[in-house]
Amino acid sequence: MAAGFRTRGQPAALAAITRAVASERPPGALLLAGPARVGKTALALDLCAGLLCLADDPARRPCRACAACRKVDHDNHPDLHRLAPSGAGLQVSIGQVRSLIGELALLPMEGRFRIAVVEAAHRLNPDAQNALLKTLEEPPAGAVIVLCADDEAALLDTVRSRCTRVRLGPVDPQVIAELLVERGLADAPRAARLARAAGGRPGVALALAAAPEALVVRGRLTRTLLDLTAADRRERLAAAPALLADALVLTDAARETPDAGPPDAAEPAPTSDDAARGASPSERRRAALALIAAWRDVARDLAVAAAGGRGEVRELELLEEYERAAAGIDSAASAAFLSRLDGLSAAVEAYANPDLAVDVLLLTWPRTPRTA
C-alpha cells in the first residue's frame, strides 16, 4: 500500500480505494457512507490524490510529492471539484449540482480524470439529487463522482443504486491517539484522552486537539446537560442560549484545520447569551446541529453509566457526574430520547426551527426521580 494514503483505521474502505487507484479504473460514482467525521472526506481526497498523482508507477500513487498531489492538498487542482452545503438551510442546492455537471462534461485539464467530491451528500435536496441522477448513471468519460454521506437513508434509492458503496465505521481510539501524536498535536496522555472523547471520530479528535478551548467548552456543555437532568422546566429553557453559545464555539473549532503543532494553551473564549442571539441563521443552525451531536454523546454515555458500564464512558473524568445523573433514570426514557435526537437532527437539517428543536430536547431530556 502506498505511503501517501492518509486515511487511518478504515482497512476495508482503504483497500477498496487502493484497488481503484492501482487499476486506474475507478467507479464512475462512489458513495462513502458512515458516521459524521470518521474520515469520509479524507478518504475521498486520498482517492483524488491517487487518481491525479503524476507518479509513473500506479502502486506508488499518491506520492504526495508531485505537483498534482500538492495541488490536491492545497485544494487548487483544476480537475478536482468540491461541493459542500451552504446557505441558511445547509443544503447542497440544484444550482450547485448543475454547475458541477457542466464542469464534469469538460475534458480534464491536467490529469487523467475530473473528480467531484460532494461533502455531506445527505444534504443534497431532492431537486439536486434528481438533477444528478443521469450523470451518476452515465458519467462522462474520465469523470468520477464521490458522495460522502453521514446518513445514506437521506439519499434517494435511485441515487444509491447508481453508486458503488463503501462503508466506513468508527475508528479504534488507539489509532486516533497515534494519529494525534504523529502529527504533533498532543502528547500521549492527552492524545489518549482526546481519542476517547472523540468516540471513534478522528475529525472530532483533530478539532479538539487543534483548539484547546474547545475541549474545555465541551466539558462545560456536558456538565450543563448532566445538571439539567435535575432541573425544572423553567431552568431547562433558560439554559438554551448558553448551550447554543457553547455549541457555536465547537462549530468554530470544527472549521479549523490542524497545523503541524498544537496552539498554545489558553483560557476558553467567553461565551454569552448575546453570542447565540447575534448569530446568523446559518450559524444558529450549525450551532443547533453541533449541540445535538454533543448531546447524543452525553445521552449515550448516560445510558451506559445507567447500565453499569463504568469503563465504557468516554469522559472518565466526569464519571461521577454521569453516575449521579444516571441514578434512577429509566432506560426506556433514555432510548426514546436518543431516537428523538436523531429525528430532530434530521428536521433541523431540513429547515426546522433550530431554537424550537433545542427547546423540545430540553423539555424531553430524561429527568431524575426528584424532578420527574
C-alpha positions in Angstrom: 0.0 0.0 0.0 1.4 3.4 -1.0 2.7 5.5 1.9 0.8 8.5 0.6 -2.7 7.4 1.8 -3.6 9.3 4.9 -6.8 7.5 5.9 -6.4 5.6 9.2 -8.4 2.9 10.9 -10.5 2.0 7.8 -8.8 -1.0 6.4 -11.6 -2.4 4.2 -12.5 1.1 2.8 -8.9 2.0 2.2 -8.3 -1.4 0.4 -11.2 -0.6 -2.0 -9.7 2.9 -2.8 -6.2 1.4 -3.2 -7.6 -1.0 -5.8 -9.3 1.8 -7.7 -6.1 3.8 -7.8 -3.9 0.9 -8.8 -6.2 -0.3 -11.5 -6.7 3.2 -12.9 -10.3 2.2 -13.4 -12.3 3.8 -10.6 -16.1 3.5 -10.4 -17.8 6.4 -12.1 -19.9 7.0 -9.0 -18.8 6.2 -5.4 -20.8 6.5 -2.2 -18.7 6.8 1.0 -21.1 6.2 3.9 -20.5 6.3 7.6 -21.0 8.4 10.8 -20.0 12.0 10.8 -16.3 12.8 11.0 -15.0 9.3 10.8 -12.8 10.2 7.7 -15.0 10.1 4.6 -13.7 13.3 3.2 -10.1 12.3 4.0 -10.7 9.0 2.1 -12.2 10.8 -0.8 -9.2 13.1 -1.0 -6.9 10.1 -0.8 -8.7 8.8 -3.9 -8.4 12.1 -5.6 -4.7 12.4 -4.9 -4.1 8.8 -6.1 -6.0 9.3 -9.4 -4.4 12.6 -10.2 -0.9 11.7 -9.0 1.9 12.0 -11.6 4.0 9.1 -10.4 4.7 6.6 -13.2 4.0 3.5 -11.1 0.3 3.3 -10.1 1.4 1.4 -7.0 3.3 4.5 -5.8 0.2 6.8 -6.0 -0.4 9.0 -4.3 3.2 10.0 -3.8 2.2 13.3 -2.1 5.3 14.9 -3.6 4.4 15.7 -7.2 2.8 18.9 -8.4 -0.6 17.2 -8.7 -0.6 15.8 -5.2 0.4 19.2 -3.8 -2.4 20.8 -5.6 -4.9 18.3 -4.2 -3.5 19.0 -0.7 -3.9 22.8 -1.2 -7.4 22.4 -2.8 -6.4 24.1 -6.1 -6.2 21.3 -8.6 -8.2 22.3 -11.7 -9.6 18.8 -12.1 -10.9 18.5 -8.5 -14.3 20.0 -7.8 -15.7 20.0 -4.2 -19.3 20.8 -3.2 -20.4 21.4 0.3 -23.7 22.6 1.9 -24.2 26.3 2.0 -26.8 28.9 3.0 -29.1 29.1 6.0 -30.5 25.7 5.3 -27.1 24.0 5.0 -28.2 22.3 1.7 -26.4 21.3 -1.5 -28.6 23.0 -4.0 -29.7 22.2 -7.5 -27.8 25.2 -8.8 -24.5 23.8 -7.3 -25.2 20.5 -8.9 -26.0 21.9 -12.3 -22.7 23.9 -12.2 -20.9 20.7 -11.3 -22.4 18.7 -14.1 -21.2 21.4 -16.6 -17.7 21.1 -15.2 -17.6 17.3 -15.4 -18.7 17.4 -19.0 -15.3 19.1 -19.9 -12.1 17.2 -20.6 -9.6 17.0 -17.8 -7.2 20.0 -17.8 -4.1 18.4 -16.2 -4.8 14.9 -15.0 -6.4 11.7 -16.3 -9.7 12.3 -14.5 -12.1 15.1 -13.5 -13.3 14.3 -9.9 -16.2 15.7 -7.9 -16.4 15.3 -4.2 -19.7 16.1 -2.7 -19.3 16.6 1.1 -22.3 16.0 3.3 -24.1 14.5 0.4 -27.0 13.6 2.7 -27.8 17.3 2.5 -28.4 17.2 -1.3 -32.0 18.4 -1.6 -34.4 16.3 -3.6 -34.2 18.5 -6.7 -30.4 18.4 -6.6 -30.4 14.6 -6.3 -32.8 14.2 -9.2 -30.6 16.6 -11.3 -27.6 14.4 -10.5 -29.2 11.1 -11.5 -28.4 10.9 -15.2 -24.7 11.9 -14.5 -24.4 9.2 -11.9 -25.9 6.6 -14.3 -23.7 7.6 -17.2 -20.7 9.7 -16.0 -18.8 11.5 -18.8 -15.6 9.7 -19.9 -12.9 10.3 -17.3 -15.3 11.7 -14.7 -15.5 10.3 -11.1 -18.2 11.5 -8.6 -17.7 10.8 -4.9 -20.6 11.3 -2.5 -19.7 11.5 1.2 -22.9 10.9 3.3 -23.4 10.7 7.1 -26.9 9.3 6.6 -27.3 7.4 3.3 -31.0 6.9 4.1 -31.4 10.6 3.2 -30.4 9.8 -0.4 -32.9 8.7 -2.9 -33.0 4.9 -3.7 -32.2 5.8 -7.3 -29.1 7.7 -6.3 -27.8 4.9 -4.0 -28.4 2.3 -6.6 -26.2 4.1 -9.1 -23.2 4.2 -6.8 -20.6 1.8 -5.7 -20.9 1.8 -1.9 -18.0 1.9 0.6 -18.8 1.8 4.3 -16.7 3.5 7.0 -17.1 2.9 10.7 -15.8 4.3 14.0 -12.0 4.2 14.4 -10.2 2.5 17.2 -9.3 5.1 19.9 -5.7 3.8 19.9 -5.4 4.6 16.2 -6.7 8.1 16.7 -4.3 8.7 19.6 -1.4 7.6 17.4 -2.5 9.9 14.7 -2.6 12.9 17.1 0.9 12.1 18.4 2.3 11.6 14.9 1.0 15.0 13.8 2.4 16.6 16.9 -1.0 17.7 18.1 -0.8 16.1 21.6 1.5 14.1 23.8 0.5 10.5 24.5 -1.7 11.0 27.7 -3.6 13.9 26.2 -3.9 12.1 22.9 -5.5 9.1 24.6 -8.0 11.4 26.4 -8.9 13.2 23.2 -9.3 9.9 21.3 -11.6 8.6 23.9 -13.7 11.7 24.0 -13.9 11.6 20.1 -15.9 8.4 20.2 -14.2 6.8 17.2 -14.3 10.0 15.0 -10.8 11.2 14.0 -12.2 14.5 12.8 -13.6 15.3 16.2 -10.3 14.4 17.9 -8.3 16.6 15.4 -10.6 19.6 16.0 -10.4 19.2 19.8 -6.6 18.9 19.6 -6.2 22.0 17.5 -8.4 24.2 19.7 -7.7 23.5 23.4 -10.6 25.8 24.4 -13.0 23.5 22.6 -12.3 20.6 25.0 -12.9 22.9 27.9 -16.2 24.1 26.3 -17.2 20.6 25.5 -16.7 19.6 29.2 -18.7 22.6 30.3 -21.5 21.7 27.9 -21.5 18.1 29.1 -21.7 19.2 32.8 -24.6 21.6 32.0 -26.6 18.8 30.3 -26.0 16.4 33.2 -27.1 19.1 35.7 -30.2 19.7 33.7 -31.4 16.2 34.5 -32.3 17.6 37.9 -33.7 20.9 36.7 -37.3 22.0 36.3 -38.9 23.3 33.1 -38.0 26.9 33.7 -34.4 26.2 34.4 -34.1 24.0 31.3 -35.5 26.5 28.9 -33.3 29.3 30.4 -30.2 27.2 29.7 -30.8 27.2 25.9 -28.9 30.4 25.0 -25.8 29.3 26.9 -25.8 25.8 25.4 -26.1 27.3 21.9 -23.3 29.7 22.6 -21.0 26.9 23.6 -22.0 24.9 20.6 -21.0 27.9 18.4 -17.5 27.6 19.9 -17.5 24.0 18.9 -18.5 24.8 15.3 -15.7 27.3 15.1 -13.2 24.7 16.3 -14.6 22.2 13.8 -13.8 24.5 10.9 -10.2 24.9 11.9 -7.6 22.8 10.1 -5.0 21.4 12.5 -1.4 22.6 11.7 1.9 20.9 12.4 1.7 21.6 16.1 -0.7 22.4 18.8 -1.5 26.0 19.6 -0.5 27.4 23.0 -2.9 26.6 25.8 -5.2 29.4 26.5 -8.3 30.2 28.5 -11.5 29.5 26.7 -13.1 32.3 24.9 -16.0 33.7 26.8 -19.5 32.7 25.7 -22.7 34.5 26.4 -26.4 34.7 25.6 -25.6 37.6 23.2 -23.2 35.4 21.2 -26.0 32.9 20.4 -28.7 35.6 19.8 -26.4 37.6 17.5 -25.6 34.6 15.3 -26.8 34.4 11.7 -29.5 31.9 10.8 -26.9 29.5 9.2 -24.7 29.8 12.3 -27.6 29.1 14.6 -28.5 26.0 12.5 -24.9 24.8 12.7 -24.8 25.5 16.4 -28.0 23.5 17.0 -26.6 20.6 15.0 -23.3 20.7 16.9 -25.3 20.8 20.2 -27.4 17.8 19.1 -24.2 15.9 18.2 -22.6 16.6 21.6 -25.9 15.8 23.3 -26.0 12.4 21.5 -22.6 11.6 23.1 -23.8 12.7 26.5 -27.1 10.7 26.2 -25.2 7.6 25.1 -22.7 7.8 28.0 -25.6 8.5 30.4 -27.3 5.3 29.2 -24.0 3.4 29.5 -23.5 4.7 33.1 -27.1 3.8 34.0 -26.4 0.2 32.8 -23.2 0.0 35.0 -20.7 0.3 32.1 -18.2 2.4 34.0 -15.3 1.5 31.7 -17.2 2.5 28.6 -17.9 6.1 29.5 -15.8 8.3 27.1 -15.1 11.1 29.5 -13.8 9.3 32.6 -13.1 12.5 34.4 -16.9 13.1 34.5 -17.7 9.5 35.6 -19.1 10.6 39.0 -21.3 13.2 37.4 -22.6 10.6 34.9 -23.3 8.1 37.6 -25.1 10.7 39.8 -27.3 11.8 36.9 -28.0 8.2 35.8 -29.3 7.1 39.2 -33.0 6.4 38.8 -33.3 7.4 35.1 -35.4 5.0 33.2 -33.6 3.1 30.4 -36.6 3.3 28.1 -36.7 7.1 28.5 -33.0 7.3 27.6 -33.6 5.1 24.5 -36.6 7.3 23.4 -34.6 10.4 23.8 -31.7 9.1 21.6 -34.3 8.4 18.9 -35.8 11.9 19.3 -32.2 13.3 18.9 -31.8 11.6 15.6 -35.3 12.8 14.4 -34.7 16.4 15.4 -31.2 16.4 13.9 -32.8 15.4 10.5 -35.5 18.0 11.0 -33.1 20.8 11.7 -31.1 19.9 8.5 -34.4 20.1 6.7 -35.2 23.7 7.7 -36.9 23.1 11.0 -36.5 25.9 13.5 -33.3 25.2 15.4 -34.3 27.1 18.5 -37.6 25.2 18.8 -35.8 21.9 18.3 -33.5 22.7 21.2 -36.4 23.7 23.4 -38.1 20.4 22.6 -35.0 18.4 23.6 -34.6 20.4 26.8 -38.1 19.6 27.8 -37.9 15.9 27.0 -34.3 15.3 28.3 -34.8 12.4 30.9 -35.2 13.6 34.5 -34.0 12.2 37.8 -36.8 11.0 40.1 -36.8 14.1 42.3 -37.8 16.3 39.4 -39.8 13.8 37.3 
